[in-house]
Amino acid sequence: MNALRKHINKEDECDRVITDALSKGPKRIRIASREELKMEINKFKNVSLRLMEEIKRSGGKPPAFARGLEELETGLREETGKERTALDHLDT
């Protein structure tokens, strides 16, 4: 999917085509796909970015948790060098 997005280079058009393809057929209850979830995350990030710009324009200070919102969500994470296991949550 990401290769297709890079080749076409039109995020909104890709989102629309993917959503149309996934919504074909009879209505059914299903879990959102990874692509649909990424689209939702990016949509809400854009809303947050606009709110942050409004706060900055009005002279306020944006909250600390808003750092790093400029990056689009791809679903990829950096490797930490440590092998992840199912029991990692027990280390804390």
C-alpha positions as CSV (number, residue, x, y, z in Angstrom):
1,M,0.0,0.0,0.0
2,N,2.8,2.4,0.9
3,A,4.6,1.7,-2.4
4,L,1.4,2.6,-4.2
5,R,0.9,5.8,-2.2
6,K,4.5,6.8,-3.1
7,H,4.0,6.0,-6.8
8,I,0.8,8.0,-7.1
9,N,1.9,10.7,-4.7
10,K,-1.7,11.9,-3.9
11,E,-2.6,11.0,-0.3
12,D,-6.2,12.1,-0.4
13,E,-6.9,10.3,-3.7
14,C,-5.3,7.1,-2.4
15,D,-7.3,7.3,0.8
16,R,-10.6,7.7,-1.2
17,V,-9.9,4.8,-3.6
18,I,-8.9,2.5,-0.7
19,T,-12.0,3.4,1.3
20,D,-14.2,2.9,-1.8
21,A,-12.7,-0.5,-2.5
22,L,-13.1,-1.6,1.2
23,S,-16.7,-0.5,1.4
24,K,-17.9,-2.4,-1.7
25,G,-20.4,-5.2,-1.2
26,P,-23.1,-5.7,1.4
27,K,-22.8,-3.8,4.7
28,R,-21.3,-5.9,7.4
29,I,-19.6,-5.5,10.7
30,R,-15.9,-5.9,10.5
31,I,-12.7,-4.7,12.1
32,A,-11.1,-1.7,10.5
33,S,-8.0,-2.6,8.4
34,R,-4.6,-1.3,9.1
35,E,-4.9,1.2,6.2
36,E,-8.2,2.5,7.5
37,L,-6.7,3.0,11.0
38,K,-3.7,4.9,9.6
39,M,-6.1,7.2,7.7
40,E,-8.1,7.9,10.8
41,I,-4.9,8.6,12.8
42,N,-3.6,11.0,10.2
43,K,-7.0,12.7,10.0
44,F,-7.0,13.4,13.7
45,K,-3.3,14.4,13.6
46,N,-4.2,17.1,11.0
47,V,-7.0,18.4,13.2
48,S,-4.5,18.5,16.1
49,L,-2.0,20.4,14.0
50,R,-4.6,23.0,13.0
51,L,-5.5,23.5,16.7
52,M,-1.8,23.8,17.6
53,E,-1.4,26.5,14.9
54,E,-4.4,28.4,16.4
55,I,-2.9,28.2,19.9
56,K,0.4,29.5,18.6
57,R,-1.3,32.3,16.7
58,S,-3.3,33.4,19.8
59,G,-0.1,33.5,21.8
60,G,-0.6,30.4,23.9
61,K,2.0,27.7,24.5
62,P,1.2,24.3,23.0
63,P,1.1,21.3,25.4
64,A,4.2,19.1,25.6
65,F,2.4,15.9,24.5
66,A,1.9,17.5,21.0
67,R,5.5,17.2,20.0
68,G,6.1,14.9,17.0
69,L,2.7,15.4,15.5
70,E,4.2,16.7,12.2
71,E,5.1,13.2,11.0
72,L,2.4,11.2,9.1
73,E,1.6,7.8,10.6
74,T,3.0,5.0,8.5
75,G,2.7,2.2,11.0
76,L,6.4,1.6,11.0
77,R,8.5,1.9,14.2
78,E,12.2,2.2,14.7
79,E,14.0,-0.9,15.9
80,T,15.4,-0.5,19.4
81,G,18.2,-3.1,19.0
82,K,16.6,-5.3,21.6
83,E,14.6,-8.4,20.5
84,R,11.0,-8.0,21.5
85,T,9.2,-10.9,23.2
86,A,5.7,-11.5,24.5
87,L,6.9,-11.1,28.1
88,D,8.5,-7.6,27.7
89,H,5.7,-6.0,29.7
90,L,6.8,-8.0,32.8
91,D,10.2,-6.4,32.9
92,T,8.9,-3.2,34.5
